[in-house]
Amino acid sequence: MDNRIGNTNAFAYIVNMPKSSAPKTKARVLSSVEVYRGPAFWVTTDQVLEPSGIRGRRDIVRHTGSVVILAVDETRAEPRVLLVNQYRHAAQQYLWELCAGRIDKGENELTGAKRELLEETGYTAARWKRILKFYASPGFVAETMSIYLATRLTAGTAQPEEDEVIELKFFPLGTAVSMVMTGRIQDSKTISGILWLSQKYGAKKLRK
């Protein structure tokens, strides 16, 4: 049977999968060797037997997980989002991002989020809520990211690490959405948080 659908210019292929009520299984790890360890992450080379029966090598970047803080000023008619601007060597450019950082040993997610917000921006928040959790790049990175909405903000003194040079700025939500849609914001966690917030306020008109 030809399972192509569409017009003469484009086709989509549908793969027929057998129906089964059996639960999906995980890959079986046959061996795992740590090949690199650094201050932020470590890498393992795993030999695995996939649920499909395929055996292969998987190089995995391991990480303790990260927290992302969507700090929002709701005291004005249009909410404002706090973004940080810093140089990212991997991207070879300065990027506008939400405040974020890895979870330190012994911390839970919320404790880490509060610490990162204070360290990078000097702000504290009276209200916290986890809104999203996702994998940064699940093809080869085991890092999870949890985005916390932080509101009722109070300004204070930032406590950045020695190698952190950070610029802070509040952006009206409409402006932040425009920055996402025009490619001025290219960081995935920031795109996720801003679009989530725009969905929350979707019924309201946002200033561009």
Buried (B, 14 or more C-beta within 10 A) or exposed (E): EEEEEEEEEEEEEEEEEEEEEEEEEEBEEEEEEEEEEEEEBBBBBBBBEEEEEEEEEBEBBBBBBBBBBBBBBEEEEBBBBBBBEBEEEEEEEEBBBBBBBBBEEEBEBBEBBBBBBBBBBBBBBEEBEEBBBBEBEEEEBBBBBBBBBBBEBEEEEBEBEEEBEBEBEBBBBBBBBBBBEEEEBBBEBBBBBBBBBBEBBEEEEBEE
